[in-house]
Amino acid sequence: MGQQEVYDFLKGNKRKWFTSKEISGELDISLGSITTSLKKLRQCKMIDWKNAGKRNLFQYRFKK
């Protein structure tokens, strides 16, 4: 499993924000793998992200 699955999932749900835990549940991939994939996608500026108001809780979506 890699960032391609995460990227494809977010691309398929362009208008909605997801937490890493929600993505993990939807794709049935471990939270650690999702977190690593999201970090790489963030570094490449391929996805949007924002702080969800709580400490260390972020939401992600496909970059428009």
C-alpha distances in whole Angstrom, upper triangle without the diagonal:
4,7,8,7,9,11,12,13,15,17,17,19,21,24,22,21,18,18,15,16,16,13,11,14,14,10,10,8,10,12,11,8,9,12,11,9,12,14,13,14,17,18,18,20,18,18,21,21,24,25,26,29,28,27,24,23,21,20,18,19,18,21,24
4,5,6,7,9,10,12,13,15,16,18,19,22,21,20,17,17,14,16,16,13,12,15,15,11,12,10,11,12,11,7,8,11,9,6,10,11,10,10,14,15,14,16,14,15,18,18,22,23,24,27,27,26,22,21,19,19,16,17,16,18,21
4,5,5,6,8,10,10,12,14,15,16,19,18,17,15,15,12,15,15,12,12,15,14,12,14,11,13,13,12,9,8,10,8,5,7,9,8,7,11,12,11,13,11,11,14,15,19,20,22,25,25,24,21,19,17,16,13,13,12,14,18
4,5,5,6,8,10,10,12,14,15,18,18,18,16,17,15,17,17,13,14,16,15,12,14,13,15,15,15,12,11,13,12,8,10,13,11,9,13,14,13,14,11,12,16,17,21,23,24,27,27,27,24,22,20,18,15,14,12,14,17
4,5,5,6,9,10,11,13,14,17,17,16,14,15,13,15,14,10,11,13,11,8,11,10,13,13,14,11,9,13,12,9,11,14,13,11,15,17,16,16,13,13,16,17,20,23,23,27,26,26,23,21,19,17,14,13,12,15,18
4,5,5,6,8,10,11,12,15,14,13,11,12,10,12,11,8,9,12,10,8,11,10,12,12,13,10,7,10,10,7,8,11,11,9,12,14,14,14,11,10,13,14,17,19,19,23,23,23,20,18,15,13,10,10,10,13,16
4,5,5,6,9,10,10,14,13,13,12,14,12,15,14,10,13,15,13,11,15,13,15,15,16,13,10,12,12,9,9,12,11,8,11,13,12,12,8,8,11,13,16,19,20,24,24,24,21,19,16,14,10,9,7,10,13
4,6,5,6,9,10,13,13,14,13,15,14,16,15,11,13,15,12,11,14,14,17,17,18,15,13,15,16,12,12,15,14,12,14,17,15,15,11,11,14,16,19,22,22,26,26,27,24,22,19,16,13,11,9,12,14
4,5,5,6,9,12,11,11,10,12,12,13,11,8,11,12,9,8,12,12,15,15,17,14,11,14,15,12,12,15,15,13,15,18,17,16,13,11,14,15,18,20,20,24,24,25,22,19,17,14,11,9,9,12,14
4,5,5,6,9,8,9,8,11,11,13,11,9,12,13,11,11,14,14,17,16,17,15,12,14,15,12,11,14,14,11,13,16,15,14,10,8,10,12,14,17,17,21,22,23,20,17,14,11,8,6,5,9,11
4,5,5,9,10,11,12,15,15,17,15,12,15,17,14,13,17,17,20,19,21,18,15,17,18,14,13,16,16,12,14,17,15,14,10,9,11,14,17,20,20,24,25,26,23,21,18,14,11,8,5,8,9
4,6,9,10,12,12,15,16,17,14,12,15,16,12,12,16,17,20,20,22,19,16,19,20,17,16,19,19,16,18,21,19,18,14,13,14,16,19,22,21,25,26,28,25,22,19,16,13,10,8,12,12
4,6,6,8,9,13,14,16,12,11,14,15,12,13,16,17,20,19,21,20,16,18,20,17,15,19,19,16,17,20,19,17,14,12,13,14,16,19,18,22,23,25,23,20,17,13,11,8,7,11,11
4,6,8,10,14,15,17,15,13,17,18,15,16,19,20,22,21,23,21,18,19,20,17,15,18,19,15,16,19,18,15,12,10,10,13,15,18,18,21,23,25,23,20,16,13,10,6,5,8,8
4,7,10,14,16,18,15,14,18,18,16,18,21,22,24,22,24,23,19,20,22,20,17,20,21,17,17,21,20,17,15,12,11,13,14,17,16,19,21,24,22,19,16,12,10,7,8,10,9
4,7,10,13,14,11,11,15,15,13,16,19,19,21,19,22,21,17,18,20,18,16,19,20,17,17,20,20,18,15,12,11,11,12,15,13,17,19,21,19,16,13,9,8,6,8,11,12
4,7,10,12,10,10,14,14,13,15,18,18,19,17,19,19,15,15,18,16,13,16,18,15,14,18,18,16,14,11,9,8,9,11,10,13,15,17,16,12,9,6,5,5,8,11,12
4,7,8,6,6,10,11,10,12,14,15,15,13,16,15,12,12,15,14,11,14,16,14,14,18,18,17,15,11,11,9,10,11,10,14,14,16,14,11,8,5,5,6,10,13,15
4,5,5,6,9,10,11,12,14,13,13,10,13,14,10,10,13,13,10,13,15,14,14,17,19,17,16,13,12,10,10,10,9,12,12,13,11,7,6,5,6,9,12,15,18
4,5,5,6,9,10,11,12,10,10,7,9,10,6,6,10,10,8,10,13,13,13,16,17,17,16,13,13,11,12,12,12,15,14,14,11,9,8,7,8,10,13,16,19
4,5,5,6,9,10,10,10,9,6,10,11,8,9,12,13,11,14,17,16,16,19,21,20,19,16,16,14,15,14,13,16,14,15,12,10,10,10,11,13,16,19,22
4,5,5,6,9,10,10,11,9,13,13,10,11,15,14,13,16,18,17,17,21,22,21,19,16,16,14,15,15,13,17,16,17,15,12,11,10,10,12,15,18,20
4,5,5,6,8,8,10,8,11,11,7,10,12,11,10,13,15,14,15,18,19,18,16,14,14,13,15,16,15,18,18,19,16,13,12,10,9,10,12,16,19
4,6,5,6,5,6,5,9,8,6,9,12,11,11,14,16,15,17,19,20,20,18,16,17,16,18,18,17,20,19,19,17,14,14,13,12,14,16,19,22
4,6,5,7,8,8,12,12,10,13,15,15,15,18,19,19,20,23,24,24,21,19,20,19,20,20,18,21,20,21,19,16,16,14,14,16,18,21,24
4,6,8,11,11,14,13,11,14,16,15,15,18,19,18,20,23,23,23,20,18,19,18,20,21,19,23,22,23,21,18,17,15,14,14,16,19,21
4,5,9,10,13,11,9,13,14,13,13,17,17,16,19,21,21,22,19,17,19,19,21,22,21,25,24,24,22,19,18,16,15,15,16,19,22
4,7,9,12,11,10,13,15,14,15,18,19,19,21,23,24,24,22,20,22,21,23,24,23,26,24,25,22,20,19,18,17,18,19,23,25
4,6,8,7,7,10,11,11,13,15,16,16,18,21,21,22,20,19,21,20,22,22,22,25,24,23,20,19,18,17,16,17,18,22,25
4,5,5,6,9,10,11,12,14,16,17,18,20,22,23,21,20,21,20,21,21,21,24,22,21,18,17,17,17,17,19,20,23,26
4,5,5,6,9,10,10,12,14,15,16,18,20,21,20,18,19,17,18,18,18,20,18,17,14,13,13,14,14,17,19,21,25
4,5,5,6,9,10,11,13,14,15,17,19,20,19,18,19,17,19,19,19,22,19,18,15,14,14,16,15,18,20,22,26
4,5,5,6,9,10,11,12,14,16,17,18,17,16,18,17,20,20,21,23,22,21,17,16,16,16,15,17,18,20,24
4,5,5,6,9,10,10,12,14,15,16,15,13,15,14,16,17,17,20,19,19,15,14,13,12,11,13,15,17,21
4,5,5,6,9,10,10,12,14,15,15,13,14,13,14,15,16,18,17,16,12,11,11,11,11,14,15,17,21
4,5,5,6,9,10,11,13,14,14,14,15,14,17,17,19,21,20,18,15,15,13,14,13,15,16,18,22
4,5,5,6,9,10,11,12,11,11,13,13,16,17,19,22,21,20,16,16,14,14,12,13,13,15,19
4,5,5,6,9,10,10,9,8,10,9,12,14,15,18,18,17,14,13,10,10,8,10,11,13,16
4,5,5,6,9,10,10,10,11,10,13,14,16,19,18,17,13,13,11,12,11,13,14,14,18
4,5,5,6,9,9,10,12,12,15,17,19,22,22,21,17,17,15,15,13,14,14,14,18
4,5,5,6,5,6,9,10,14,16,18,21,22,21,17,17,14,13,10,11,10,10,14
4,5,5,6,6,7,8,11,13,16,19,19,18,15,15,12,11,9,10,11,10,14
4,5,8,9,11,11,14,16,19,21,22,20,17,17,15,15,13,14,14,13,16
4,5,8,11,12,16,18,21,24,24,23,20,20,17,17,14,14,13,11,14
4,6,7,10,13,16,19,21,23,22,19,19,15,14,12,11,10,8,11
4,7,10,14,17,19,22,23,23,20,19,15,14,11,9,7,6,9
4,7,10,14,15,19,20,20,17,16,12,10,7,6,5,5,8
4,7,11,13,16,17,18,16,14,10,8,6,5,6,5,8
4,7,9,12,14,14,12,10,7,6,4,7,9,9,12
4,6,9,11,12,10,9,6,5,7,9,12,12,14
4,6,7,8,7,6,4,6,9,12,15,16,18
4,6,8,8,6,5,6,10,12,16,17,19
4,7,9,7,8,10,13,16,20,20,22
4,6,5,8,11,14,18,21,22,25
4,6,9,12,15,19,22,23,26
4,6,10,13,17,20,21,24
4,7,10,14,17,19,22
4,7,10,14,15,18
4,7,11,12,15
4,7,9,12
4,6,9
4,6
4
